[in-house]
Amino acid sequence: MLPIANYLGRLPLAGRFFRPALHEAAPSLAPAVICRREPVLAGTALFRSFGVGETRSYALKGVSVEFNPGELNLLMGPSGSGKSTLLAVLSGLLRPDTGAVGALGRDVWRMRESEMERFRLKHCSYIFQGYNLFPALTAREQLEIVLKWGEGCSSREARKRADHVLGQLGLSKKAHLRPAEMSGGEKQRVAIGRALVKNPTFVFADEPTSALDWENGQQVIHLLTETARDRGAMVLVVTHDPRLTPFADRVFELADGQLQSEGPSHESGLPREYEHAALASGPRLRLYSPEA
């Protein structure tokens, strides 16, 4: 008769197999309890196509992915691989053909439109390649309007918080300027500030460093990293820039609408210690407090 350990070694545990270690002094056949954080955002079997008939093409082909709170995630891959489409589907901006998106325990694409708008307003922040700033508003007002509409802040509180974040981004002297008076890099940093000023649960960023030189790009990725690790937000960044990988907790690679690989940033072959050195030298986004 085979030892009982041989049978136990074939028993499934959470989709995997275990082989218990038997100790002479204190044998134990009970598997260890594995603690795992629940994902805060998950997409399951996502398909998304564009066009009809013979012109139809699929940007997403059955993508399933999960994201944890307090992590900065990079979504990478060649142009046309489906990165921006996946970002839009996960963030509640683009409905998938089939599949589901779960966020904070809710099925995103089964919400009514009014529920969806409230959910995005309360929990989500977006950083777009095209900035999407209001032409008539100053840099300060771009941030204030988010706080007034999203959180019901008073004008005084909204101004104080907006000025705090603009200062962190090196834009204190630019607060009175409108988009037409700013450089591309300044507009991008205002868009970053608008996304972070309300302490979001989710931050979705599409090529946030594309309009920036590397010095300012590092500042932006530092701030996004701080948002994840200090505030517990889930940050998802679409990028082509491999220099950002040392800052990420996980890197996801897409190709032809399918997830090719995922893993910690150190699996990309870049030294993990570089990340710690880079973070130590970068600016920190301090949490806002009324007394600050």
C-alpha positions as CSV (number, residue, x, y, z in Angstrom):
1,M,0.0,0.0,0.0
2,L,1.3,3.5,-0.9
3,P,1.9,5.9,2.0
4,I,-0.9,8.3,2.7
5,A,1.5,11.2,1.7
6,N,1.4,9.9,-1.9
7,Y,-2.3,10.2,-2.0
8,L,-2.3,13.6,-0.4
9,G,0.2,14.8,-2.9
10,R,-2.4,14.4,-5.6
11,L,-5.1,16.3,-3.9
12,P,-6.0,19.8,-5.4
13,L,-5.7,22.9,-3.2
14,A,-7.1,26.1,-4.7
15,G,-6.4,24.9,-8.2
16,R,-2.9,23.7,-7.4
17,F,-1.3,20.6,-5.9
18,F,0.6,20.3,-2.7
19,R,3.0,17.8,-1.2
20,P,3.0,18.0,2.6
21,A,6.3,17.9,4.5
22,L,6.2,15.1,7.1
23,H,8.2,15.6,10.2
24,E,9.2,12.8,12.5
25,A,8.6,14.6,15.7
26,A,5.3,16.2,14.9
27,P,3.7,14.9,11.7
28,S,0.9,17.0,10.3
29,L,-1.2,16.2,7.2
30,A,-3.2,19.5,7.2
31,P,-2.3,21.9,4.5
32,A,-1.1,25.4,5.5
33,V,-3.6,28.2,5.1
34,I,-2.6,30.5,2.3
35,C,-3.6,34.2,2.8
36,R,-4.1,36.1,-0.4
37,R,-5.3,39.6,-1.0
38,E,-8.6,39.8,-2.9
39,P,-8.3,41.7,-6.2
40,V,-10.0,45.1,-6.2
41,L,-10.5,45.0,-10.0
42,A,-10.8,42.0,-12.3
43,G,-11.7,41.4,-16.0
44,T,-12.9,38.0,-17.1
45,A,-12.9,36.6,-20.7
46,L,-13.1,40.1,-22.2
47,F,-13.7,40.4,-26.0
48,R,-14.0,43.7,-27.8
49,S,-14.3,44.2,-31.5
50,F,-14.5,47.2,-33.9
51,G,-16.2,47.3,-37.3
52,V,-18.9,45.0,-38.7
53,G,-19.0,42.1,-41.2
54,E,-15.8,41.5,-43.1
55,T,-14.2,44.7,-41.6
56,R,-14.6,43.5,-38.0
57,S,-11.4,43.1,-36.1
58,Y,-10.9,42.1,-32.5
59,A,-8.9,44.4,-30.1
60,L,-9.4,42.0,-27.2
61,K,-9.6,38.2,-27.5
62,G,-10.6,36.7,-24.2
63,V,-8.4,38.6,-21.8
64,S,-8.7,37.7,-18.1
65,V,-6.7,39.8,-15.5
66,E,-6.8,40.8,-11.9
67,F,-5.4,43.8,-10.0
68,N,-4.7,44.3,-6.3
69,P,-5.0,47.4,-4.2
70,G,-1.9,49.4,-3.4
71,E,0.0,48.4,-6.6
72,L,1.3,50.2,-9.6
73,N,0.7,48.0,-12.7
74,L,2.1,48.6,-16.2
75,L,0.2,47.4,-19.3
76,M,2.8,47.1,-22.1
77,G,2.9,45.8,-25.7
78,P,3.3,47.0,-29.3
79,S,1.0,49.5,-31.0
80,G,-2.3,47.9,-31.8
81,S,-2.0,45.2,-29.2
82,G,-5.1,46.3,-27.4
83,K,-3.6,48.1,-24.4
84,S,-5.8,51.3,-24.6
85,T,-8.9,49.2,-25.4
86,L,-8.3,47.0,-22.3
87,L,-7.8,50.1,-20.1
88,A,-11.0,51.7,-21.4
89,V,-13.0,48.4,-20.8
90,L,-11.6,47.9,-17.3
91,S,-12.2,51.6,-16.4
92,G,-15.9,51.7,-17.4
93,L,-15.4,53.8,-20.5
94,L,-15.9,51.2,-23.2
95,R,-18.4,48.3,-23.1
96,P,-17.0,44.9,-24.0
97,D,-18.7,42.7,-26.5
98,T,-18.7,39.8,-24.0
99,G,-17.0,39.2,-20.6
100,A,-17.3,40.9,-17.2
101,V,-15.5,43.5,-15.2
102,G,-15.7,43.4,-11.4
103,A,-14.7,46.4,-9.3
104,L,-15.1,46.7,-5.5
105,G,-17.4,43.7,-5.6
106,R,-19.7,45.1,-8.2
107,D,-20.3,44.0,-11.8
108,V,-19.4,47.2,-13.7
109,W,-21.1,46.6,-16.9
110,R,-24.4,45.6,-15.3
111,M,-24.8,49.0,-13.6
112,R,-27.3,51.5,-14.9
113,E,-25.8,54.5,-16.7
114,S,-26.5,56.7,-13.7
115,E,-24.9,54.2,-11.3
116,M,-21.9,54.0,-13.6
117,E,-21.5,57.8,-13.6
118,R,-21.6,58.0,-9.8
119,F,-19.2,55.1,-9.5
120,R,-16.6,56.7,-11.8
121,L,-17.0,60.1,-10.2
122,K,-16.5,58.6,-6.7
123,H,-13.8,56.0,-7.3
124,C,-12.0,56.6,-10.6
125,S,-9.5,59.0,-11.9
126,Y,-8.3,59.2,-15.5
127,I,-5.2,60.5,-17.2
128,F,-5.5,60.8,-21.0
129,Q,-2.9,61.3,-23.7
130,G,-4.8,64.3,-25.0
131,Y,-5.0,65.9,-21.5
132,N,-8.8,66.6,-21.8
133,L,-8.4,69.9,-19.9
134,F,-11.2,72.5,-20.0
135,P,-9.9,75.4,-22.2
136,A,-11.6,78.1,-20.2
137,L,-10.3,77.0,-16.7
138,T,-7.0,77.8,-15.1
139,A,-4.7,75.0,-13.8
140,R,-6.0,75.6,-10.3
141,E,-9.7,75.5,-11.4
142,Q,-9.1,72.2,-13.3
143,L,-8.4,70.6,-9.9
144,E,-11.0,72.6,-7.9
145,I,-13.9,71.6,-10.1
146,V,-13.2,67.9,-9.4
147,L,-13.3,68.5,-5.7
148,K,-16.5,70.6,-5.8
149,W,-18.4,68.2,-8.0
150,G,-17.0,64.9,-6.8
151,E,-16.7,65.5,-3.1
152,G,-18.9,68.6,-2.5
153,C,-15.9,70.5,-1.1
154,S,-16.3,74.2,-0.2
155,S,-14.5,76.7,-2.4
156,R,-12.0,77.3,0.3
157,E,-11.2,73.6,0.9
158,A,-11.0,72.9,-2.8
159,R,-8.5,75.8,-3.4
160,K,-6.3,74.6,-0.5
161,R,-6.2,71.0,-1.7
162,A,-5.7,72.1,-5.3
163,D,-2.8,74.4,-4.4
164,H,-1.2,71.6,-2.3
165,V,-1.1,69.2,-5.2
166,L,0.0,71.8,-7.8
167,G,2.9,72.6,-5.4
168,Q,3.8,68.9,-5.3
169,L,3.9,68.9,-9.2
170,G,6.1,72.1,-9.3
171,L,3.2,74.1,-10.8
172,S,2.5,76.7,-8.0
173,K,3.6,79.5,-10.3
174,K,1.5,78.2,-13.2
175,A,-1.8,77.9,-11.2
176,H,-3.3,80.9,-12.9
177,L,-2.6,79.8,-16.5
178,R,-5.1,78.3,-18.9
179,P,-4.2,75.3,-21.2
180,A,-3.4,77.5,-24.2
181,E,-0.7,79.3,-22.1
182,M,0.9,76.0,-21.0
183,S,3.5,73.7,-22.5
184,G,2.6,70.1,-23.3
185,G,4.5,68.9,-20.2
186,E,2.7,71.5,-18.0
187,K,-0.7,70.4,-19.3
188,Q,0.2,66.8,-18.6
189,R,1.2,67.5,-15.1
190,V,-2.1,69.4,-14.5
191,A,-3.9,66.4,-15.8
192,I,-2.0,64.2,-13.4
193,G,-2.9,66.6,-10.5
194,R,-6.5,66.5,-11.5
195,A,-6.5,62.7,-11.3
196,L,-4.8,62.5,-7.9
197,V,-6.4,65.4,-6.0
198,K,-9.5,63.5,-5.0
199,N,-7.7,60.4,-3.5
200,P,-9.1,57.9,-6.0
201,T,-9.6,54.2,-5.5
202,F,-8.5,53.6,-9.2
203,V,-6.1,55.5,-11.4
204,F,-6.2,54.7,-15.1
205,A,-3.4,56.4,-17.1
206,D,-2.9,56.1,-20.9
207,E,0.7,57.0,-21.7
208,P,1.1,59.6,-18.9
209,T,4.7,60.3,-19.7
210,S,4.5,60.5,-23.5
211,A,4.6,64.3,-23.6
212,L,7.4,64.6,-20.9
213,D,11.2,64.6,-20.9
214,W,12.7,61.9,-18.7
215,E,13.2,64.1,-15.7
216,N,9.5,65.1,-15.6
217,G,8.5,61.6,-16.6
218,Q,10.3,60.3,-13.5
219,Q,8.4,62.8,-11.3
220,V,5.1,61.6,-12.7
221,I,5.8,57.9,-12.2
222,H,7.1,58.7,-8.6
223,L,3.8,60.4,-7.9
224,L,1.8,57.5,-9.3
225,T,3.8,55.1,-7.2
226,E,3.2,57.1,-4.1
227,T,-0.5,57.1,-4.9
228,A,-0.6,53.4,-5.0
229,R,1.7,52.6,-2.0
230,D,0.7,55.5,0.4
231,R,-3.0,55.8,-0.5
232,G,-3.7,52.2,-1.4
233,A,-5.0,53.0,-4.9
234,M,-4.9,50.5,-7.8
235,V,-2.9,52.3,-10.5
236,L,-2.9,50.9,-14.1
237,V,-0.6,52.6,-16.6
238,V,-0.5,52.0,-20.4
239,T,3.0,52.7,-21.6
240,H,5.6,51.9,-24.3
241,D,8.4,53.1,-22.1
242,P,10.5,50.3,-20.7
243,R,12.2,52.7,-18.3
244,L,9.1,52.7,-16.2
245,T,9.3,49.0,-15.4
246,P,11.6,49.3,-12.3
247,F,8.8,51.4,-10.7
248,A,6.0,48.9,-11.2
249,D,4.8,46.1,-8.9
250,R,3.6,44.1,-11.9
251,V,4.0,44.2,-15.6
252,F,1.4,42.9,-18.0
253,E,2.2,42.3,-21.7
254,L,-0.3,42.2,-24.5
255,A,0.1,41.2,-28.1
256,D,-2.6,40.9,-30.7
257,G,-5.4,41.3,-28.2
258,Q,-4.2,38.6,-25.8
259,L,-2.4,38.6,-22.5
260,Q,1.1,37.1,-23.2
261,S,2.7,37.4,-19.8
262,E,2.3,38.9,-16.4
263,G,4.6,39.1,-13.4
264,P,6.6,41.3,-10.9
265,S,8.7,44.0,-12.6
266,H,11.9,42.2,-11.6
267,E,10.9,39.4,-14.0
268,S,11.5,41.7,-16.9
269,G,15.3,41.3,-16.3
270,L,15.8,44.8,-14.8
271,P,17.5,44.9,-11.4
272,R,15.0,45.2,-8.5
273,E,17.4,47.3,-6.5
274,Y,17.3,50.0,-9.2
275,E,13.7,50.6,-8.2
276,H,14.5,51.3,-4.6
277,A,17.3,53.7,-5.5
278,A,15.1,55.5,-8.0
279,L,12.2,55.8,-5.5
280,A,14.6,57.1,-2.8
281,S,15.7,59.9,-5.0
282,G,12.3,61.0,-6.3
283,P,9.8,63.5,-5.0
284,R,7.1,62.3,-2.6
285,L,3.5,63.2,-2.8
286,R,2.5,63.8,0.8
287,L,-1.0,63.0,1.8
288,Y,-3.2,66.1,2.2
289,S,-4.4,67.1,5.6
290,P,-6.3,70.3,6.4
291,E,-3.5,71.3,8.8
292,A,-0.8,71.0,6.1
